[in-house]
Amino acid sequence: MAHSTLSASAAPRHPLGRLLDAVLYSSAWLAAAAAAQTAATLHQWPPLGPSGGRLVTLVFAATLLVYNLDAALPFKHREPAGNSARKAWQQRHRLLMLELAGTAALVAGFFFFADGWWRYLPLLAPLGALALLYSWPLWRWHGRPRALREVPLLKGFLIATVWTAVTVGLPALVLHHSVATVAGLMGQRFCLIMVIAIVFDIRDYGRDRRAGTRTFPGVLGVRAAKRLALGFLVASVALGLARGASPLAVLLPAVLTAVVVNAAAETRSDYFYALLTDGLLIVQAAAYFVF
C-alpha cells in the first residue's frame, strides 16, 4: 500500500495541473486576491487615476514578496510535508519562491520610490515589520523560539490588521481620505479577513495544536470557531450595508463565504483552501465591479 501511494504521488502531472499548483502554491493567486481587494476599494472611491493602477501593482508585488519569503524560511523546509501538497511543492521549489520574492521586491521597490511612498515611511514601517516578521522566531519561551503568530489568539488579528491596512489604508492615503471617512470599509474588510483567517486556522488545527500555537479552533473547538467566523461574516455584511454598499455586492459573496466556512475541515484538500478560500476574496472584490 505504501509503495502504491508513493508511486501515485510521484506520477507525472498534467501540465495544467502543474501550472495550477505553481499559481496557487507560489502565492500568486493570493497576491491577486490582495490586488483585487485594493482595486475594489479604489473602485468605490472614484475617480480612479493612473496612481490607482500603480498601487494595485505595488500591492500585488508586495504580497508576493512577503508570502514567498515566509514560505521559504529555512526552518519551514525542515518540517515534514506530511499530506500537504502545498508544503511539498514549496519545499521542492524553494529557489523559485526566492526568485519570485526577489523579482517582486524589485517591482515593489520601484513603485515605492517612484510614487513617493517613502514619504509615508513612519506609517508603513510598522506595517512592513508586522508582515515580514510574522513567522520569524523573535524570542525564546519555554525553551524554544517563538514568533508573533504564536502569541495566543493573535494570529488572525495580525493577518486581518495587515490586510485591512494594505487594501483599504493605502488607497485612503492615495486619495487623501481621512480615517473617519474610511472607517466603515475598514471595519467591513477587517471582519471579512478574520473570517478567512479562522478558516485557515481550521486547516492548521492539528499542526498548531502540536506546536502549541493557540488559535480560535484550538481554544474554542472547530465548531465554535466556525460560529465565530460566521459572526465576523455577519458583522462584515452589516457594516457593508450600513455604509451604503450595493446589497448584491455584499450579500452574494457572503452566501458563498458562509458555505465555505461550514465546509471547512482539517482534512479538506489544499485546493479547497488555496483555490476556493482565497478565491472568496477575488469574488468579493469582483462583486463591486459587477453590481
C-alpha positions in Angstrom: 0.0 0.0 0.0 2.8 2.4 0.9 4.6 1.6 -2.4 1.5 2.2 -4.4 0.8 5.5 -2.7 4.4 6.7 -3.3 4.1 5.7 -6.9 0.9 7.6 -7.3 2.3 10.7 -5.7 5.4 10.6 -7.9 3.4 10.1 -11.1 3.9 12.9 -13.7 1.1 15.5 -13.5 -0.7 17.1 -16.4 1.0 20.5 -17.4 -2.2 22.3 -16.5 -2.1 20.7 -13.1 1.5 21.8 -12.6 0.6 25.3 -13.7 -2.3 25.5 -11.3 -0.1 24.3 -8.4 2.5 26.9 -9.3 -0.1 29.7 -9.3 -1.6 28.6 -6.0 1.3 27.5 -4.0 3.7 30.3 -5.1 1.1 32.7 -3.6 0.4 34.4 -7.0 -3.3 33.7 -6.5 -3.2 35.1 -3.0 -1.3 38.2 -4.3 -4.0 38.6 -7.0 -6.6 38.5 -4.2 -4.9 41.3 -2.4 -4.6 43.3 -5.6 -8.3 42.7 -6.3 -9.3 43.8 -2.9 -7.3 47.0 -3.3 -8.8 47.6 -6.8 -12.3 47.1 -5.3 -11.5 49.7 -2.6 -10.4 52.2 -5.2 -13.4 51.5 -7.4 -15.7 52.6 -4.5 -13.9 55.9 -4.2 -13.8 57.4 -7.8 -12.3 59.0 -9.7 -9.6 56.4 -10.3 -6.5 57.8 -11.9 -3.2 56.2 -13.1 -2.0 56.1 -9.5 -4.7 53.6 -8.6 -3.4 51.1 -11.1 0.2 51.6 -9.9 -1.0 51.0 -6.3 -2.7 47.8 -7.3 0.6 46.6 -8.9 2.5 47.6 -5.8 0.2 45.6 -3.6 0.4 42.5 -5.8 4.2 42.7 -5.8 4.5 43.4 -2.1 2.1 40.5 -1.2 4.0 38.1 -3.5 7.3 39.2 -1.8 6.0 38.7 1.8 4.3 35.4 1.3 7.1 33.8 -0.7 9.7 35.0 1.8 7.6 33.5 4.6 7.2 30.2 2.8 10.9 30.0 2.0 12.0 30.4 5.6 14.7 27.8 6.4 13.0 26.2 9.4 9.9 25.6 7.3 11.8 23.4 5.0 13.0 21.2 7.8 9.4 20.4 8.8 7.8 17.3 7.3 5.4 18.0 4.5 3.1 15.2 5.6 0.0 15.0 3.4 0.2 18.7 2.3 0.7 19.0 -1.4 1.2 22.7 -0.9 4.1 22.3 1.6 5.6 19.6 -0.6 5.5 21.9 -3.6 7.0 24.7 -1.7 9.9 22.6 -0.4 10.7 21.4 -3.9 10.6 24.9 -5.3 12.3 27.0 -2.7 14.7 28.5 -5.2 11.8 29.5 -7.4 10.0 31.2 -4.5 13.1 33.1 -3.6 13.5 34.2 -7.2 9.8 35.3 -7.2 10.4 37.2 -4.0 13.5 38.9 -5.5 11.6 40.0 -8.6 8.6 41.2 -6.5 11.0 43.2 -4.3 12.4 45.0 -7.4 8.9 45.8 -8.6 7.6 46.9 -5.2 10.7 48.9 -4.6 10.4 50.7 -7.9 6.8 51.8 -7.2 7.6 52.6 -3.6 10.2 55.2 -4.5 8.8 56.3 -7.9 5.4 57.1 -6.5 6.7 58.7 -3.3 5.6 56.1 -0.8 8.8 56.7 1.1 7.1 59.9 2.5 4.8 57.7 4.5 7.6 55.5 5.9 6.8 56.3 9.6 3.3 54.8 8.9 4.4 52.0 6.6 7.5 50.7 8.6 5.4 49.1 11.4 3.1 47.5 8.8 6.0 46.1 6.9 7.6 44.8 10.1 4.4 43.0 11.1 4.1 41.4 7.6 7.8 40.4 7.3 8.3 39.3 10.9 5.0 37.4 11.3 6.7 33.9 11.3 10.2 34.8 12.3 11.3 33.4 15.7 11.9 36.6 17.7 12.3 35.4 21.3 12.6 32.2 23.3 9.7 30.9 25.5 9.7 27.6 27.4 12.9 26.5 25.7 12.2 27.2 22.1 12.0 30.2 19.7 8.6 31.9 19.3 7.1 34.1 16.6 4.4 36.7 16.6 1.9 34.2 15.1 2.3 32.0 18.2 1.0 34.6 20.6 -2.3 33.1 21.8 -5.2 34.2 19.6 -3.2 36.9 17.9 -2.6 35.2 14.6 -5.9 36.1 12.9 -5.9 39.6 14.2 -2.4 40.2 12.8 -3.4 39.0 9.4 -6.7 41.0 9.4 -4.9 44.2 10.5 -2.2 44.0 7.9 -4.6 43.1 5.0 -7.0 45.9 6.0 -4.2 48.4 6.3 -2.9 47.5 2.9 -6.1 47.1 0.9 -8.0 50.0 2.5 -5.4 52.1 4.2 -3.1 52.5 1.2 -5.9 53.6 -1.2 -7.1 56.0 1.5 -3.6 57.6 1.5 -3.5 57.8 -2.3 -6.9 59.5 -2.4 -6.3 61.6 0.7 -9.3 60.3 2.6 -9.4 60.7 6.4 -9.7 57.7 8.8 -13.2 58.7 9.7 -14.2 58.6 6.0 -12.9 55.1 5.5 -13.7 53.6 9.0 -16.8 51.7 7.7 -15.0 50.0 4.9 -12.0 49.3 7.2 -14.3 47.6 9.7 -16.0 45.6 6.9 -12.7 44.4 5.4 -11.2 43.6 8.8 -14.2 41.3 9.6 -14.0 39.6 6.2 -10.3 38.8 6.6 -11.0 37.5 10.1 -13.4 35.0 8.5 -10.8 33.8 6.1 -8.1 33.7 8.8 -10.3 31.5 11.0 -11.0 29.1 8.1 -7.2 28.7 7.6 -6.8 28.2 11.3 -9.2 25.2 10.9 -6.9 23.9 8.2 -3.9 24.2 10.5 -5.8 22.9 13.6 -3.7 19.8 14.2 -0.4 21.3 13.3 -1.0 24.4 15.6 -2.0 22.1 18.5 1.2 20.1 18.1 3.2 23.3 18.0 1.4 24.8 21.0 0.0 27.7 19.0 -3.3 28.7 20.5 -5.7 29.7 17.7 -9.5 30.0 17.8 -10.2 26.4 16.8 -7.6 25.2 19.3 -9.1 27.2 22.1 -12.8 27.1 21.3 -13.0 23.9 19.2 -13.7 23.8 15.5 -17.5 24.1 15.7 -17.3 27.2 17.9 -14.6 28.7 15.7 -16.9 28.3 12.7 -19.7 30.1 14.6 -17.2 32.9 15.4 -16.2 33.1 11.8 -19.9 33.4 10.8 -20.3 36.1 13.4 -17.5 38.1 11.8 -19.2 37.5 8.4 -22.5 38.9 9.7 -20.6 41.9 11.1 -18.9 42.4 7.7 -22.3 42.3 5.9 -23.9 44.7 8.4 -21.0 47.2 8.1 -21.2 46.9 4.3 -24.9 47.6 4.1 -24.7 50.3 6.8 -22.2 52.3 4.7 -24.4 52.1 1.6 -22.7 49.4 -0.5 -24.8 47.5 -3.1 -26.7 44.8 -1.3 -26.0 42.2 -4.0 -22.2 43.1 -3.9 -22.3 42.3 -0.1 -24.8 39.5 0.2 -24.0 37.2 -2.7 -20.3 36.8 -1.8 -21.4 36.4 1.9 -23.5 33.4 1.0 -20.6 31.8 -0.8 -18.3 32.6 2.2 -20.8 31.0 4.6 -20.8 27.8 2.5 -17.0 27.6 2.6 -16.9 28.3 6.4 -19.4 25.5 7.0 -17.5 23.1 4.8 -14.1 23.8 6.3 -12.3 20.9 7.8 -8.7 20.0 8.6 -9.0 17.1 6.1 -10.0 19.3 3.2 -7.6 19.3 0.2 -5.1 22.1 -0.4 -7.2 23.2 -3.4 -10.1 23.8 -1.1 -8.1 26.4 0.8 -5.6 27.8 -1.8 -8.2 28.0 -4.6 -11.6 28.3 -3.1 -11.0 30.1 0.3 -8.5 32.6 -1.1 -10.7 32.9 -4.2 -13.5 34.2 -2.0 -11.5 37.5 -1.7 -11.4 37.8 -5.5 -15.2 37.0 -5.8 -16.0 39.6 -3.1 -13.9 42.2 -4.9 -15.3 41.4 -8.3 -18.8 41.8 -7.0 -18.2 45.5 -6.5 -17.4 45.9 -10.2 -20.4 43.9 -11.3 -23.2 45.2 -9.0 
